[in-house]
Amino acid sequence: MTDGPLDHPGLLYRDSAGLLAAIVPFVRSAVEAGDPVLVAVPGHNLELLRPVLEGAAGHVDFADMTVTGRNPGRIIPGLLLRFVSAHPGKRVAIVGEPVWPGRTTVEYPACAAHEALINTVFANREASILCPYDTSLLAESAIADAWRTHPVMIDAGVRVPSPAYGDPIATAGDFNVPLPPPPADADVLSYERVPDMAAVRDFVRRHAATVLPDDRVEEMVLAAHELAANTVRHAAGPGRIAAWTEPGLFACQIEDAGHITDPLAGRVPPDPTLPSGRGLLLVNQICDLVRIHTGPTGTTIRTHLWAPGSGLSAPGSGGESSGRG
């Protein structure tokens, strides 16, 4: 803990003992100080930590990060800021593990950008956010990125300033990398005007219905509509939407000539007095992945929804473990 507004260390751990040795005192210290605590880690670590933190029951919220934080773009608005808002005037303590073994190469850049942007979003907020990294299973590049996205690192119990830490917005921009193209058999639809939105919705509904239940189909339709509508409102020229399936998921990718200049777009709620700016935030809440590559020549946005039986579930469903104690 620190007395400053934000303390955002990365924690390098090699095994369960190392994880427990760092997180248990972090949580207990926060509880003793009267700070609200959130522990949001993958399910296997949640099972490890819950029994050990039993003495803190009633003071700690738990969440399975593989569900709540499946989409890295949802973690700041849907988990962290929501927790802060639930405890006004309090310093909060959070354990958040958004980078775990098993994250795909398509997901990872959004994870690293998320870690960098925490430093900007929470710069003036009273919060301690501890981010564990499993050095025994994660790629060396992911560990190197942890040093870039955290001002302080904890390694073998020693806390040191990170020499690789830099400007968070610039670092997040380094992960604004091109997306892989849709597969050759993806179906594609072009659109340009408001009347074309009905065709976009029908296109997504028809393809999503082959792998998703009805309620998730309609969520995907809503997400695609919001993205396509942004093309019509803000981008010069037509847009294209591609749809396809991969094992366990349904995917859509939208391309247009627009440029998203705000790196926090979709990750923080907009000013409530503004008439727009909520579409991408809504898409992040709906989808299990939102990856964005944007620049002066155009923007590509890929969205995923996981299908039933994939081992993952939607936020708030039975796959999420949350609540105190």
TORVOVO-559396 format. One record per atom (N, C-alpha, C, O, CB): y, x, z. Coordinates in steps of 0.001 Angstrom, whole numbers, plus 500000, padded with zeros to 6 digits. Glycine has a CB too. Layout:
BEGIN
YXZ;...
This chain:
BEGIN
498795500838500000;500000500000500000;501255500873500000;501233501998500499;500006499052501225;502334500356499446;503612501040499483;504677500035499880;504440498828499922;503943501699498118;505859500566500170;506971499685500521;507779499291499290;508690498469499396;507879500360501545;507466499861498119;508188499551496897;507765498220496324;506788497622496774;507983500636495878;508509497751495316;508175496458494728;506775496413494133;506025495472494393;509175496112493669;506408497424493332;505101497419492679;504352498706492957;504896499803492831;505251497218491175;503094498551493339;502170499677493435;501000499337492517;500288498359492749;501695499941494937;500800500145491474;499798499818490443;498905501033490179;499039501688489145;500492499358489121;498002501333491105;497112502475490897;495863502106490109;495364500983490189;496713503066492226;495371503078489347;494053502970488745;493052503646489662;493327504711490215;494024503598487325;491893503029489823;490848503561490690;489659504006489848;489059503192489147;490411502508491735;489316505275489909;488132505788489229;486965505773490218;487029506401491275;488381507233488667;485895505046489861;484713505022490725;483469505309489890;483431505010488697;484581503652491452;482467505881490515;481271506316489810;480029505512490178;479021505560489472;481026507766490086;480103504775491284;478950503995491728;479428502924492699;480615502833493014;477871504907492391;478489502123493164;478840501025494072;479468501528495359;480402500922495885;477610500200494397;478948502643495862;479497503178497115;480956503564496951;481774503309497835;478688504390497584;481283504180495820;482667504566495581;483584503366495433;484729503388495885;482756505426494350;483071502312494795;483866501084494643;484150500458495998;485288500096496296;483140500073493738;483121500333496811;483288499730498130;484202500559499014;485024500016499752;481941499558498804;484059501874498938;484848502760499802;486335502627499531;487147502874500423;484418504207499610;486710502241498310;488125502088497979;488626500664498178;489720500459498704;488365502512496554;487838499684497764;488331498312497745;488306497671499130;489240496954499487;487510497481496780;487273497909499906;487170497245501211;488363497583502106;488965496663502659;485863497647501909;488737498856502277;489927499126503105;491217498591502494;492123498179503218;490068500616503332;491305498594501159;492489498033500481;492649496565500855;493738496121501219;492372498186498933;491547495816500762;491600494385501046;491856494138502531;492690493307502889;490295493703500610;491147494850503385;491304494617504828;492702494982505304;493251494308506176;490266495418505613;493283496032504750;494645496408505117;495630495312504730;496547494991505486;495036497732504449;495429494742503541;496319493665503088;496177492435503970;497171491808504337;496024493298501626;494939492091504311;494705490925505171;495358491124506531;495979490205507066;493195490668505342;495219492319507091;495832492602508399;497353492518508338;498007492170509321;495411493990508893;497917492847507152;499372492771506994;499853491352506711;501056491098506651;499820493691505876;498910490431506538;499275489054506231;499559488801504773;500148487779504422;500454488668507020;499139489740503893;499386489577502460;498265488762501813;497094489009502105;499513490954501771;498584487804500951;497547487111500185;496809488109499300;497415489036498764;498161485973499327;495497487917499149;494663488857498403;493879488116497327;493327487042497567;493700489610499351;493843488709496143;493019488220495041;492112489353494596;492579490459494325;493896487699493853;490821489081494519;489851490039493996;489278489448492712;488517488481492750;488712490352495046;489649490035491578;489221489548490267;488487490676489549;489104491550488940;490440489044489422;487170490641489630;486327491696489072;485155491042488346;484890489858488555;485823492673490191;484444491793487492;483260491229486830;482228490735487846;482189491193488988;482621492273485906;481394489793487403;480470489117488301;479592490032489126;479369489763490307;479615488224487527;479079491122488531;478183491996489290;478923492673490439;478342492885491504;477561493054488369;480188493011490242;480970493595491336;481416492532492329;481582492814493516;482188494333490785;481610491314491845;481943490207492751;480806489969493733;481043489756494922;482240488915491954;479560490003493236;478397489819494098;478282490947495122;477807490741496239;477123489742493256;478714492115494733;478680493263495638;479730493144496735;479465493470497893;478890494556494858;480922492676496369;482047492689497301;482077491486498237;482472491626499395;483329492749496535;481677490327497776;481776489121498602;481131489280499989;481784489008500997;481129487959497878;479859489716500059;479239489817501387;479937490827502297;480040490618503506;477782490197501242;480413491917501709;481054492962502507;482396492483503045;482825492901504121;481243494238501672;483053491609502299;484367491113502713;484260489793503469;485251489079503626;485271490940501498;483067489474503932;482854488196504603;483798488016505781;484232486901506070;481416488082505072;484117489114506464;485016489024507607;486429488619507234;487212488204508088;485052490328508320;486751488743505949;488088488357505480;488093486941504899;489078486516504294;488587489355504425;486992486217505086;486889484863504539;488088484022504961;488532484075506108;485582484191504997;488599483253504018;489771482429504284;491077483102503951;492125482456503936;489786482027505703;491027484412503679;492239485157503357;492198485767501951;493188486337501491;492453486250504384;491058485649501274;490880486295499979;490445485270498941;489541484471499187;489849487438500074;491095485296497779;490646484522496630;489791485423495750;490088486607495593;491852483938495832;488724484861495173;487839485605494298;487823484959492915;487914483737492791;486417485672494890;487706485788491877;487575485284490515;486685486226489728;486751487444489895;488960485135489834;485858485661488874;485019486451487972;485864486805486757;486196485939485947;483712485671487555;486211488089486636;487098488513485563;486479488325484182;487206488198483196;487478489958485756;485138488305484092;484515488113482785;484708486695482273;484465486420481098;483033488437482856;485142485793483144;485442484418482753;486956484210482727;487537483927481680;484767483408483723;487585484357483897;489025484126484012;489815485067483115;490816484673482518;489473484292485457;489360486311483024;490069487314482236;489360487719480974;489601488800480437;490304488513483052;488465486840480483;487761487178479240;488758487543478145;488584488540477444;486870486001478780;489795486736478006;490886487055477097;491920487868477867;492567487337478769;491521485759476490;492091489150477529;493063489968478273;494468489391478262;495223489584479215;493100491359477706;494831488682477190;496162488099477111;496387486955478069;497521486515478261;496419487632475736;495330486471478669;495440485366479630;495601485866481057;495982485082481927;494218484467479539;495328487136481336;495255487603482720;496617487552483409;496716487065484535;494705489023482766;497663488046482755;498976488057483406;499486486640483659;499837486324484796;499986488829482551;499543485761482628;500099484431482915;499154483523483682;499585482783484566;500483483761481636;497860483574483351;496929482600483899;496293482980485212;495722482127485891;495877482351482934;496378484247485588;495742484698486817;496755485361487751;496969484887488866;494603485667486499;497378486453487306;498241487229488199;499526486489488556;499839486322489735;498584488559487560;500273486043487542;501524485343487837;501279484021488561;502081483598489393;502300485091486550;500174483385488237;499846482133488930;499584482400490411;500000481623491270;498612481456488280;498892483500490702;498623483848492099;499917484182492830;500118483757493967;497646485032492183;500795484943492180;502085485274492782;502890484005493054;503482483857494123;502880486227491867;502910483097492089;503677481859492251;503151480990493377;503901480230493989;503666481072490965;501846481106493651;501249480312494725;501615480838496109;501361480183497119;499743480287494574;502224482046496143;502572482659497435;504009483179497397;504238484383497513;501588483814497782;504976482272497236;506376482705497140;506839483416498396;506497483020499511;507277481515496869;507617484464498208;508156485204499331;507191486160499983;507545486829500954;508639484271500333;505962486241499465;504939487114500042;504670488294499115;504728488165497892;503635486330500304;504376489442499715;503807490541498942;502337490228498719;501649489820499655;503995491924499669;501841490409497505;500450490103497205;499674491387496957;500230492396496522;500347489169495990;498385491329497240;497476492439496965;496399491933496011;495753490918496274;496844493010498290;496211492644494905;495290492194493862;494377493340493469;494832494463493248;496059491662492629;493088493050493383;492133493961492748;491785493330491408;491225492235491362;490834494202493648;492113494011490324;491859493466488995;491130494478488132;491606495599487953;493166493047488325;489972494092487592;489168494983486753;489024494380485358;488000493770485052;487770495231487387;490054494548484498;490000493955483167;489204494765482152;488829494247481100;491380493765482660;488943496047482462;488202496914481539;486845497203482165;486735497984483109;488986498250481238;485820496566481627;484473496774482152;483540497164481016;483829496867479857;483956495504482870;482426497824481321;481439498155480285;480956496879479602;480585495916480272;480238498931480894;480959496871478296;480586495669477560;481744495049476815;481529494218475933;480003494662478491;482961495425477141;484095494994476329;483896495528474906;483518496685474720;485456495495476939;484149494689473918;483942495110472535;485125495923472034;486192495933472647;483718493895471632;484923496602470915;486007497394470331;487143496500469843;488286496949469758;485479498249469173;486847495250469523;487908494320469115;488723493894470330;489939493731470234;487310493077468403;488061493710471474;488760493294472693;489593494417473310;490686494176473823;487759492791473710;489078495632473259;489624496700474092;491126496951473934;491807497087474951;488903497951473795;491684497020472716;493124497292472633;493976496282473394;495019496638473942;493553497314471192;493538495029473430;494284494025474198;494178494294475692;495110494001476441;493770492612473881;493048494850476135;492882495210477558;493840496330477946;494534496249478959;491423495641477848;493867497373477127;494724498520477446;496191498128477407;496968498560478258;494464499676476472;496583497310476426;497967496840476369;498307496022477603;499404496139478150;498203496009475102;497370495195478041;497570494410479268;497873495314480456;498805495053481217;496329493554479566;497085496378480616;497280497281481744;498660497931481700;499306498089482736;496196498354481756;499110498305480512;500444498893480387;501529497872480735;502491498199481430;500660499428478963;501373496640480253;502424495637480418;502549495124481849;503594494590482221;502166494481479497;501500495278482655;501615494932484078;502809495651484696;503525495080485518;500313495295484841;503023496900484301;504102497698484884;505479497123484575;506410497279485365;504023499126484380;505611496462483434;506878495835483064;507037494472483724;508083494169484299;506978495694481550;505983493644483637;506073492280484158;506276492264485673;506998491415486196;504815491498483795;505632493211486381;505669493201487847;506597494269488423;506559494539489624;504272493399488395;507420494872487588;508262495991488040;509099495641489257;509292496486490131;509173496440486921;509596494424489333;510467494034490442;509821493004491361;510511492276492075;511767493486489905;508489492949491336;507773491999492181;507047492746493295;506562493860493096;506775491164491345;506978492129494453;506292492725495593;504787492543495406;504234491492495728;506772492089496937;504139493574494884;502715493463494591;502045494826494616;502630495831494211;502500492797493236;500810494843495098;499928495997494971;498765495558494101;498029494639494463;499438496528496378;498591496204492958;497564495812491997;496670497020491740;497077497973491076;498200495283490663;495455496973492269;494499498072492172;493506497768491056;492872496713491057;493760498293493525;493370498693490099;492554498449488905;491388499430488836;491596500602488523;493414498558487631;490165498979489120;489007499870489095;488530500169487670;488610499326486777;487872499260489896;488029501407487485;487425501864486220;486113502565486540;486080503507487332;488393502824485431;485038502103485924;483701502654486155;483497503883485262;483191503747484077;482599501580485876;483665505066485824;483591506291485027;482173506613484576;481992507417483662;484144507452485816;481161506006485197;479781506294484818;479370505574483541;478410505980482887;478845505911485942;480091504499483172;479681503693482029;480762503529480960;480436503270479802;479258502349482505;482022503672481316;483089503505480339;483238504757479481;482905505863479905;484410503182481040;483745504560478267;484000505684477367;485097506581477931;485979506123478658;484392505180475965;485027507855477588;486046508795478054;487440508366477601;488422508585478310;485739510209477545;487524507756476419;488826507316475920;489428506230476804;490644506181476986;488697506806474488;488581505358477356;489077504310478250;489602504917479549;490606504451480087;487964503285478551;488937505945480054;489405506604481268;490729507320480985;491642507294481810;488340507606481796;490826507957479820;492085508613479454;493213507598479362;494339507883479770;491939509361478121;492921506412478828;493945505367478739;494354504864480120;495504504475480320;493438504201477889;493422504866481074;493777504456482438;494849505374483011;495760504911483698;492533504460483349;494750506660482736;495782507609483193;497123507335482515;498173507615483093;495342509061482912;497100506796481307;498339506494480580;498996505209481061;500218505076480994;498057506391479094;498194504258481549;498722502932481866;498963502697483351;499422501623483739;497788501893481357;498659503685484187;498865503547485628;499737504693486143;499447505855485860;497507503519486375;500787504392486887;501658505452487415;500949506372488390;501306507541488537;502855504844488092;499936505827489057;499195506566490081;497706506354489829;497284505271489422;499597506104491533;496908507405490077;495462507297489960;494809507706491271;495314508561491998;494938508165488798;493676507074491555;492873507419492735;491526507907492242;490772507152491628;492711506193493714;491224509160492508;489981509780492060;489331510485493244;489929511365493863;490238510779490890;488086510085493552;487360510652494697;488168510512495984;488166511400496837;487030512132494444;488855509385496107;489616509100497320;490976509755497391;491709509560498360;488839509514498486;491326510533496372;492608511242496367;493573510513495436;493253510230494282;492428512731495924;494731510224495949;495763509499495200;496758510511494629;497348511295495373;496493508449496111;496943510490493298;497830511459492644;498698510751491603;498240509792490981;497007512599491979;499928511197491399;500735510679490290;500070511029488960;499509512114488806;502180511251490343;500135510118488016;499503510364486720;500458511126485803;501552510642485514;499072509033486062;500056512317485342;500920513065484427;500980512453483031;501857512798482238;500445514492484327;500039511534482722;500000510937481389;500762509623481302;500919509064480217;498574510715480973;501241509122482456;501923507829482460;503262507922481746;504021508872481939;502125507330483893;503541506907480907;504804506890480180;505400505503480144;504952504612480866;504611507404478772;506403505312479317;507073504022479195;506051502930478856;505343503046477856;508184504084478113;505963501874479673;504912500867479464;504993500156478117;503964499886477497;504975499844480556;506205499850477660;506337499142476386;505887500041475231;505205499586474312;507800498677476171;506270501308475283;505844502243474242;504331502422474260;503693502470473208;506539503600474421;503760502522475460;502308502685475568;501589501458475045;500608501581474312;501899502953477020;502064500272475410;501452499047474885;501523499019473366;500598498552472701;502141497802475468;502632499525472819;502775499564471363;501751500442470689;501426500223469522;504139500036470997;501229501442471400;500201502307470830;498901501557470577;498068502003469787;499944503483471747;498725500421471245;497509499631471070;497722498454470109;496863497582469976;497026499117472421;498866498449469451;499137497475468392;498525498027467099;499225498510466209;500695497205468229;497200497938467032;496455498587465952;495870497536465014;495641496400465430;495332499486466524;495626497897463754;495104496924462787;493774496330463219;492949496991463849;494948497574461432;493592495085462869;492334494391463115;491377494609461954;491816494797460819;492575492891463335;490079494587462219;489132494654461104;489258493406460236;489586492336460749;487680494806461624;489007493519458950;489111492342458082;488013491334458414;486973491710458956;489027492753456595;488232490067458095;487162489077458259;485954489464457409;486102490191456426;487661487659457872;484775488996457768;483594489300456953;483720488704455556;484487487770455325;482324488773457633;482962489260454649;483067488846453239;482734487367453040;483233486741452104;482138489696452376;481893486804453916;481507485405453744;482392484432454515;482088483241454575;480083485221454169;483488484921455110;484414484027455808;485072483074454826;485414483457453707;485484484833456564;485246481836455250;485967480860454430;487461481026454691;487868481300455820;485500479393454742;488269480861453662;489709481124453753;490487479934453214;490106479328452212;490087482411452978;491585479607453892;492483478542453460;493914479051453514;494318479678454493;492313477272454340;494680478782452466;496108479132452457;496927477899452817;496522476770452540;496544479695451064;498082478125453436;498967477036453826;500398477549453771;500633478757453789;498614476493455251;501367476612453703;502757477045453580;503749476086454200;504796476506454694;503099477236452148;503426474783454181;504399473781454603;503844472928455738;502648472959456026;504799472894453421;504727472168456375;504310471282457462;503201470330457036;502252470142457798;505497470487457969;503272469720455852;502172468823455447;500816469521455357;499781468857455403;502492468198454109;500805470858455228;499542471589455139;498824471682456494;497655472067456547;499794472989454592;499512471335457580;498900471482458901;497678470588459069;496737470953459774;499916471168459983;497683469433458437;496515468551458524;495301469226457894;494189469126458413;496798467195457831;495516469908456781;494410470618456129;493920471774456993;492720472047457037;494844471139454751;494834472454457678;494437473538458583;493564472988459706;492529473569460032;495682474250459167;493976471884460289;493199471297461390;491809470872460905;490807471128461573;493948470081461995;491756470226459745;490463469789459210;489564470983458890;488356470939459122;490669468933457951;490155472038458362;489424473261458016;488779473856459265;487592474182459257;490367474295457352;489550473996460325;489024474591461558;488005473669462206;486965474129462676;490162474894462543;488289472383462237;487375471431462857;486011471461462163;484974471443462825;487966470011462812;486017471506460858;484759471491460093;483918472728460386;482704472627460567;485047471405458587;484558473888460434;483801475115460657;483411475288462124;482298475724462421;484608476316460193;484311474953463037;484022475145464464;482908474218464930;482155474567465840;485282474907465303;482794473045464322;481795472076464748;480369472566464551;479436471991465111;481988470793464006;480189473618463766;478837474137463542;478311474928464729;477103475137464839;478815475008462307;479207475381465634;478754476220466757;479326475804468112;478805476229469142;479122477653466491;480370474996468142;481041474669469400;480846473200469757;480714472358468869;482536474996469310;480827472884471060;480815471478471471;482148470819471147;483144471497470893;480510471353472976;482154469486471159;483316468737470692;484607469138471394;485642469288470745;483080467268470881;484559469317472743;485799469623473450;486338470992473065;487551471176472963;485579469556474953;485443471959472849;485892473292472453;486346473298471003;487236474066470639;484777474320472661;485745472452470169;486222472333468784;487683471914468782;488504472497468074;485364471313467983;488004470900469579;489379470406469581;490343471424470181;491507471472469785;489464469096470350;489881472234471123;490727473308471642;491002474351470560;492119474853470434;490067473970472865;489967474667469784;490165475635468708;491100475076467645;491934475801467102;488822476023468081;490963473806467355;491863473156466395;493308473250466882;494212473555466104;491461471671466183;493522472987468169;494878473057468723;495429474477468631;496583474669468249;494888472579470187;494611475477468979;495066476867468926;495434477264467504;496477477877467278;493986477808469473;494582476917466547;494853477267465151;496098476551464641;496887477130463894;493648476921464267;496274475305465037;497471474561464638;498733475247465157;499711475386464423;497403473112465157;498713475673466412;499892476341466977;500219477611466209;501385477876465916;499668476668468459;499206478396465883;499456479647465165;499945479387463750;500869480048463277;498193480500465128;499325478424463073;499745478110461707;501143477502461691;501930477770460783;498747477151461046;501449476689462690;502791476098462774;503844477178462978;504961477059462475;502862475071463919;503494478233463715;504436479346463886;504724480027462557;505846480472462314;503886480368464890;503718480110461698;503947480657460359;505012479849459635;505959480401459074;502640480670459542;504841478531459657;505762477650458938;507167477730459520;508152477706458783;505260476206458978;507258477826460861;508568477828461507;509290479166461370;510501479201461154;508418477482462970;508546480269461495;509194481558461703;508932482605460627;509721483541460494;508767482098462995;507865482486459863;507515483538458909;507953483171457507;507916482006457111;506016483805458932;508366484174456768;508729483947455369;507462483983454520;506689484939454583;509763485012454873;507259482944453734;506114482934452842;504921482214453429;504973481759454572;505731484330452491;503847482104452665;502664481353453099;501830482123454112;502038483316454333;501804480997451902;500891481424454719;499932482034455619;498516481780455129;498276480940454262;500111481501457039;497581482533455709;496169482377455384;495376482328456677;495636483092457607;495668483528454467;494403481420456726;493520481352457877;492086481533457401;491650480890456446;493690480010458638;491363482412458076;489953482643457784;489135482167458972;489571482299460115;489674484146457478;487959481617458719;487071481137459778;485658481625459508;485201481639458365;487105479588459878;484966482028460580;483580482474460434;482908482451461803;483567482251462823;483509483901459804;481611482656461817;480863482746463058;480258484145463186;479910484792462198;479761481659463115;480149484581464430;479427485796464790;478444485406465874;478563484313466428;480397486947465270;477471486254466201;476526485875467251;477237485472468538;477909486284469174;475568487022467530;477076484207468909;477632483734470170;479075483301470138;479614482922471178;477494484770471161;479739483340468970;481152482968468978;481612482419467634;480986482626466594;481999484162469357;482739481708467705;483451481234466514;484774481978466438;485448482156467452;483677479677466553;485145482410465248;486351483225465078;487264482637464024;486812482093463017;485983484655464704;488560482756464274;489603482441463298;490564483614463226;490840484264464235;490356481124463673;491073483884462033;492085484925461890;493184484425460972;492927483950459866;491467486237461344;494421484541461456;495588484074460714;496438485267460315;496666486173461115;496415483068461550;496905485261459077;497773486315458568;499012485677457954;498916484682457237;497031487202457526;500187486261458244;501409485798457603;502398486958457536;502085488075457947;502019484587458367;503579486689457022;504577487742456815;505543487874457981;506533488600457883;505353487475455549;505272487179459092;506160487244460246;505986488527461043;505046489289460817;505925486057461141;506900488758461977;506861489947462835;507167489504464262;508254488990464526;507883491048462350;506227489694465182;506436489369466590;507046490595467249;506373491610467425;505094488944467297;508297490505467606;509009491679468131;508925491811469643;509186492890470175;510452491621467724;508568490747470347;508496490785471809;507078491137472237;506165490343472008;508932489425472424;506857492309472856;505494492683473260;504923491803474360;503717491820474606;505476494110473718;505782491031475027;505317490144476086;505093488714475601;504771487835476400;506307490144477223;505259488477474310;505073487125473773;503665486633474078;502683487310473775;505334487096472248;503574485458474675;502290484873475011;501712485344476326;500714484797476795;501332485156473940;502333486370476940;501813486915478194;502656486525479407;502205486679480542;501732488420478100;503854486031479188;504676485529480294;505266484188479866;505600484012478694;505813486554480685;505398483249480785;506002481965480433;507437482167479976;508166482960480573;505951480993481624;507857481464478926;509233481602478454;510214480902479379;509822480116480242;509365481047477045;511468481191479192;512537480510479930;512370479001479725;512336478541478584;513964480995479453;512266478222480812;512043476781480670;513161476051479944;512970474927479481;511861476171482016;514338476686479840;515444476029479141;515353476207477629;516074475543476885;516771476571479641;514477477092477169;514350477322475735;513434476267475114;512462475843475739;513808478744475458;513741475842473882;512964474771473264;511638475235472674;510805474395472331;513775474122472195;511409476548472540;510184477031471906;509681478265472648;510240478656473673;510425477354470406;508625478870472121;508095480088472710;506841479881473542;506374480804474208;509132480717473549;506289478654473503;505118478361474327;503821478333473538;502745478256474131;505303477049475018;503898478392472221;502702478271471394;501696479371471646;500516479093471859;503078478267469949;502147480633471627;501238481751471824;500704481784473251;499566482195473477;501937483063471496;501511481356474208;501049481249475593;499902480247475680;498900480503476348;502209480828476532;500048479115475011;498994478101474991;497732478636474334;496628478398474823;499473476847474261;497886479351473237;496724479924472536;495989480899473438;494758480915473452;497160480633471237;496717481712474191;496079482636475125;495290481897476204;494227482356476620;497127483533475772;495801480764476653;495095479998477670;493822479372477135;492847479213477870;495992478927478227;493824479017475866;492679478332475268;491562479296474902;490392479021475171;493115477568474038;491910480416474294;490924481240473599;490327482329474485;490940482763475460;491554481871472385;489127482757474131;488434483820474847;488855485206474363;488537486209475002;486934483656474694;489552485265473266;490186486494472804;491346486128471904;491232485248471050;489175487412472062;492467486812472100;493595486742471168;494025488181470934;494572488824471829;494793485846471728;493779488682469736;494203490026469369;495304489914468329;495184489151467371;493011490871468834;496373490672468517;497527490607467625;497818491989467070;497887492969467812;498764490045468358;497985492056465770;498549493252465131;499777492802464377;499688491963463480;497512493965464171;500928493354464735;502174492876464153;503089494032463788;503064495087464422;502880491935465114;503889493822462768;504841494820462318;505776494224461289;505663493039460972;504121496035461743;506702495015460755;507684494493459800;507069493907458534;507702493089457867;508634495581459419;505850494309458193;505231493811456964;504378492585457192;503870492007456231;504396494885456337;504204492166458441;503415490962458688;502639491013459988;502628492025460689;502467490736457556;501987489896460295;501243489741461542;499855489182461261;499682488283460438;502003488826462519;498873489732461961;497509489212461945;497118488869463372;497309489673464284;496511490240461317;496570487676463566;496132487233464892;494689486762464783;494366485887463980;497056486094465451;493829487354465601;492421486941465639;492157486213466942;492590486652468007;491466488164465490;491444485095466852;491060484327468037;489552484126468048;488927483966466999;491792482960468075;488979484136469239;487553483870469444;487387482764470465;488150482667471426;486807485146469902;486384481933470248;485862481057471291;484369481322471388;483662481305470380;486163479537470988;483887481567472610;482461481819472807;481696480513472788;482163479498473304;482212482564474126;480525480546472193;479699479349472041;478803479160473261;478507480129473959;478846479438470762;478370477935473530;477418477697474626;476160478542474426;475692478725473302;477045476191474715;475626479048475528;474436479870475441;474729481333475228;473808482149475186;473575479384474352;476026481690475089;476387483088474870;476435483874476175;476612485093476167;477729483175474166;476275483161477310;476366483827478604;477765483814479170;477994484309480274;475891485238478488;478723483244478416;480103483150478874;480507481695478899;479870480856478263;481055483971477973;481558481394479627;482001480016479735;483504479961479759;484179480972479955;481424479351480976;484020478768479557;485462478586479488;486080478707480876;485396478468481871;485803477226478867;487380479080480966;488052479151482257;487951477830482998;488180476762482429;489512479540482077;487602477921484289;487518476717485098;486167476027485039;485948475055485761;488569475767484674;485242476507484190;483924475890484104;483028476480485159;483484477255486001;483310476075482710;481766476129485128;480842476594486141;480633478085486140;480128478621487126;479548475927485970;480997478785485080;480801480215485036;481814481006485833;481663482217486001;480826480664483644;482841480343486325;483894481034487072;483628480937488563;483276479874489074;485278480448486738;483798482040489247;483655482047490700;485016482284491305;485517483408491258;482638483125491174;485625481275491866;486965481454492402;487111480649493680;486270479810494003;488033481038491372;488182480913494398;488434480228495650;488273481153496821;487710482239496681;487521479048495800;488754480749497971;488755481603499152;487385481608499810;486623480643499766;489819481143500149;487117482774500433;485945482886501276;484646482990500531;483586483090501148;485882481747502172;
